[in-house]
Amino acid sequence: MANEPTVNIVIPAISWNPYVEECLNSCVFIDYSNFNVIVVLNNCCDIPTKFNDSDLFHIIQTEKTGISAKRNIAMDQFSTADYYAFIDSDAQARKDWLTSAVAAFNNFPDIVAVGGPDVSPNYPGLKRKAVANALTSFLVSGPRNFMKTMASSRLVTDLRTCNFIVKSEKIRKIGGFDETLPVGEDSALCQKIISSGGKLYFAADVVVTHHARSLVGPFLRQRITAGYGVPLLISKHGDTLSWFAKGFRYLPFFAVIFLALGWIFAFFSVPLFYLWFGTVFIYFAIVTISTLHCSDSMKEIPYTVLAIIFGNLGPGIGILLSHCKITIDIPV
């Protein structure tokens, strides 16, 4: 339809890889007539001709490497749009992605941003399947865990920018993404929208498929990185976060400290040691219950247990490293 609002799809990536190509190929089949795709990559990438010469795709190479900076660059260079649709380079859009998002804006004129499920593919291998299972657990994804499933539509206070469509005038008004945040930029943006009086909507039919990392190393690094940015996020945007939101983000940190050092209670007080041991037992019981709930088969259970533990405690390790001023490599 000629009168459909213009949507600019923004895809930040480090370099050209099979996931990026998979993401772009999914955009080709989007059932919407008025959109562009802007891919922002690090410099020195060789782009396949079919994408480089296409009228649909616009490739930007930049020296700025942060994911927020890349998104802001796309919005600056392609400023004529009614909406910006953000998707991660390792995700694929469903063909009705934009149609469903625009319909949500039309049905609820007071909402500023729309997101939806970012579900994992149905992996045949156990290592990725276990991580996909773990991401649906509250222990790993927290209050956002429903976003990893085909959950029902609702107003929310947070959305993930791997599947995020926003009114262009609003995101410009609030200054775009915070480029100083290595992670957590989506939460910061959402809180800025809410603080300015905007509403966020999770739409069940605005769906992308988002790849999960593999056990053990890739997933653990991802989770440590997620925690590493928490202190900076809270120091910069704590005034827009509730006490619950800030406390919840620090729970993995306290859990790591408690699990790692609690046995020292044995040298001072036997009752305190038993309290620590009982708490650890309860923790693993909760992990077990969550594992059974998330797993589809018995053979997935051992892997899913590990994925939930790494997914739950990894951010705590990242927060600890951040407070200890230990620099980690954050791929951007």
C-alpha positions in Angstrom: 0.0 0.0 0.0 1.4 3.4 -1.0 0.1 5.1 2.1 1.8 2.8 4.5 4.0 4.6 7.0 7.7 4.5 6.2 9.8 2.2 8.4 13.6 2.1 8.5 14.9 -1.2 9.8 18.2 -0.8 11.6 20.7 -3.7 12.0 24.0 -3.1 13.8 26.7 -5.7 13.4 30.4 -6.1 14.0 31.2 -7.7 10.7 29.7 -9.6 7.8 28.8 -13.1 8.8 26.2 -15.8 8.0 23.9 -14.6 10.7 23.8 -11.1 9.2 23.1 -12.6 5.8 20.3 -14.7 7.3 18.8 -11.6 8.9 18.9 -9.7 5.7 17.4 -12.5 3.7 14.5 -12.6 6.2 13.9 -8.9 5.5 13.4 -9.6 1.8 10.2 -11.6 2.6 8.7 -9.0 5.0 5.1 -8.4 3.8 5.2 -4.6 3.9 5.6 -2.2 1.0 7.3 0.9 2.5 10.6 0.1 4.3 14.3 0.3 4.0 17.0 -1.8 5.7 20.1 0.0 7.1 23.0 -2.2 8.1 25.8 -0.5 10.1 29.0 -2.5 10.3 32.6 -1.9 11.5 35.0 -0.7 8.7 36.8 -3.1 6.4 33.9 -5.5 5.7 33.5 -7.2 2.3 29.8 -7.0 1.4 28.2 -9.5 -1.1 27.2 -7.8 -4.3 23.6 -8.7 -4.1 23.2 -6.7 -0.9 25.7 -3.9 -1.8 23.9 -3.1 -5.1 20.3 -3.5 -3.8 17.9 -0.6 -3.5 16.4 -2.2 -0.4 19.6 -2.4 1.6 21.8 0.5 2.7 25.2 -0.5 4.0 27.1 1.9 6.3 30.7 1.2 7.5 31.9 3.2 10.4 34.8 3.5 12.9 32.4 3.8 15.7 32.0 0.3 17.1 29.3 0.6 19.9 25.9 -0.9 19.2 24.2 2.3 20.3 26.5 4.5 18.2 25.7 2.4 15.2 21.9 2.7 15.7 22.3 6.5 16.2 24.3 6.7 13.0 21.6 4.9 11.0 19.0 7.3 12.4 21.1 10.4 11.6 21.9 9.3 8.0 18.4 8.1 7.3 16.2 10.6 9.1 13.1 10.4 7.0 10.9 7.7 8.5 7.7 7.4 10.6 9.1 4.5 12.6 12.5 2.9 13.3 12.5 -0.9 13.6 15.5 -2.4 15.5 16.5 -6.0 15.1 19.8 -7.8 16.1 22.0 -9.1 13.4 21.6 -12.7 14.7 17.8 -12.5 14.5 15.3 -13.0 11.7 12.0 -11.1 11.2 8.8 -12.9 10.6 7.1 -11.8 7.4 4.3 -10.0 9.2 6.7 -8.2 11.6 6.2 -4.7 10.4 2.5 -5.1 9.5 1.7 -6.3 13.0 3.8 -3.5 14.6 2.2 -0.7 12.6 -1.3 -2.2 13.3 -0.4 -2.0 17.1 0.4 1.6 16.7 -2.8 2.3 14.9 -4.9 0.4 17.5 -3.2 2.1 20.4 -2.2 5.7 19.4 -0.8 6.6 22.8 2.0 3.9 22.7 5.5 5.1 21.7 7.3 1.7 21.1 6.2 -1.8 20.3 8.1 -5.0 20.9 7.3 -8.7 20.8 8.5 -12.2 21.3 12.1 -12.9 20.3 12.0 -16.7 20.4 14.9 -19.1 19.8 14.9 -21.5 16.9 14.2 -25.1 17.6 17.7 -26.4 17.7 18.6 -30.0 17.2 21.8 -29.7 19.2 21.6 -30.0 23.0 24.0 -27.1 23.8 22.0 -24.4 22.0 18.7 -26.0 22.9 19.7 -25.9 26.6 20.4 -22.1 26.4 17.2 -21.5 24.5 15.4 -23.4 27.4 17.3 -21.4 30.0 16.3 -18.1 28.5 12.7 -18.8 29.1 13.4 -19.2 32.9 12.8 -16.3 35.3 16.2 -17.2 36.9 17.9 -16.1 33.7 15.8 -13.6 31.9 14.0 -12.2 35.0 10.8 -10.3 34.4 11.6 -10.3 30.7 11.4 -14.1 30.4 7.9 -14.0 28.9 9.4 -12.2 25.9 11.3 -15.4 25.0 8.0 -17.2 24.6 4.8 -16.6 22.5 3.3 -14.7 25.4 0.1 -12.6 25.3 0.0 -8.9 24.5 0.3 -6.3 27.3 1.6 -2.9 28.3 5.1 -3.3 29.8 7.9 -1.2 31.4 10.8 -2.7 29.4 11.4 -4.0 25.9 14.4 -5.6 24.2 15.9 -3.8 21.3 16.5 -7.0 19.4 12.8 -6.6 18.5 11.8 -2.9 19.0 9.8 -0.6 16.8 9.5 3.1 17.9 8.0 6.3 16.6 10.8 8.3 15.0 9.8 11.7 16.4 9.8 10.3 20.0 13.2 8.6 19.9 14.7 11.7 18.3 13.1 13.9 21.0 14.7 11.9 23.8 18.1 11.9 22.2 18.4 8.3 20.8 20.5 5.7 22.4 23.1 6.3 25.1 26.4 5.6 23.4 28.3 5.4 26.7 26.6 2.2 27.7 28.3 -1.0 26.5 25.2 -3.0 27.5 21.8 -2.2 28.9 21.1 0.5 26.3 17.6 -0.9 25.7 16.6 -0.6 29.3 18.0 3.0 29.5 16.0 3.9 26.4 12.8 2.4 27.6 13.1 4.2 30.9 13.7 7.5 29.1 10.5 6.9 27.1 8.5 6.1 30.2 9.9 9.1 32.1 8.8 11.4 29.2 5.3 10.1 29.4 5.4 7.4 26.7 4.0 3.9 26.9 5.6 0.6 25.8 3.6 -2.3 24.3 4.4 -5.9 23.9 2.5 -7.3 21.0 2.2 -11.1 20.7 2.2 -11.1 16.9 5.3 -8.9 16.4 7.7 -11.8 16.3 11.4 -12.3 15.5 13.5 -15.5 15.8 16.7 -14.8 17.8 19.6 -17.1 18.0 20.8 -18.3 21.4 24.5 -18.7 22.2 26.0 -22.2 22.8 27.2 -23.7 26.0 29.5 -23.1 27.7 31.9 -20.4 26.7 29.8 -18.2 24.3 26.8 -18.1 26.6 28.8 -17.5 29.8 30.7 -14.7 28.1 27.4 -13.1 27.0 26.0 -13.3 30.5 29.1 -11.9 32.2 29.1 -9.0 29.7 25.4 -8.4 30.5 26.3 -8.0 34.2 29.4 -5.9 33.5 27.4 -3.0 32.3 24.9 -3.0 35.2 26.8 -0.6 37.6 27.3 2.0 34.8 23.6 1.7 33.8 22.5 2.3 37.3 24.9 5.1 37.9 23.8 7.0 34.8 20.1 6.1 34.7 19.3 5.0 38.3 17.0 7.9 38.7 14.6 6.5 36.1 14.8 2.9 37.5 12.6 1.7 40.4 14.3 0.4 43.5 13.0 -3.1 42.5 14.6 -2.9 39.1 17.9 -1.8 40.5 17.8 -4.4 43.3 16.8 -7.2 40.9 19.8 -6.4 38.6 22.1 -6.8 41.6 20.7 -10.1 42.9 23.1 -12.2 40.8 26.0 -10.3 42.3 24.9 -11.0 45.9 24.2 -14.6 45.0 27.8 -15.1 43.6 29.3 -13.5 46.8 27.0 -15.6 49.0 27.7 -18.9 47.2 31.4 -18.3 46.9 32.1 -17.1 50.5 29.3 -18.5 52.6 31.2 -21.7 53.6 33.6 -19.4 55.6 30.7 -19.3 58.2 31.8 -22.8 59.3 34.9 -21.3 60.9 32.8 -18.9 63.1 29.4 -20.5 63.6 27.9 -23.9 62.9 24.3 -22.6 62.7 25.4 -19.9 60.2 27.1 -22.6 58.1 23.9 -24.7 58.2 21.9 -21.6 57.1 24.3 -21.1 54.2 24.2 -24.8 53.3 20.3 -24.8 53.5 20.1 -21.7 51.3 22.4 -23.3 48.7 20.2 -26.5 48.8 17.1 -24.4 48.2 18.8 -22.5 45.4 19.6 -25.8 43.5 16.2 -27.1 44.2 14.7 -24.0 42.5 17.1 -24.5 39.6 16.0 -28.1 39.3 12.3 -27.1 39.3 12.9 -24.4 36.7 14.9 -26.9 34.6 12.1 -29.5 34.6 9.7 -26.7 33.6 11.8 -25.5 30.7 13.1 -28.8 29.3 11.2 -30.8 26.6 13.1 -34.1 27.2 15.2 -35.9 29.8 18.3 -35.6 27.7 18.1 -31.8 27.8 18.0 -31.7 31.6 21.8 -31.8 32.5 22.6 -29.2 29.9 19.7 -26.9 30.9 20.8 -27.1 34.6 24.2 -25.7 33.6 22.6 -23.1 31.3 20.3 -21.8 34.0 23.2 -21.7 36.6 25.5 -19.9 34.2 22.7 -17.7 33.0 21.7 -16.8 36.5 25.1 -16.3 38.1 27.1 -15.0 35.0 25.8 -11.4 35.4 26.9 -11.5 39.1 30.4 -12.3 37.9 30.3 -9.4 35.5 29.1 -7.0 38.2 32.0 -8.2 40.4 34.5 -7.6 37.6 33.2 -4.2 37.0 33.4 -3.1 40.6 37.0 -4.5 40.8 37.8 -2.4 37.8 38.8 -5.5 35.7 38.5 -4.7 32.0 36.8 -7.3 29.9 36.5 -7.5 26.1 33.0 -6.5 25.0 32.4 -7.3 21.4 30.8 -4.3 19.7 
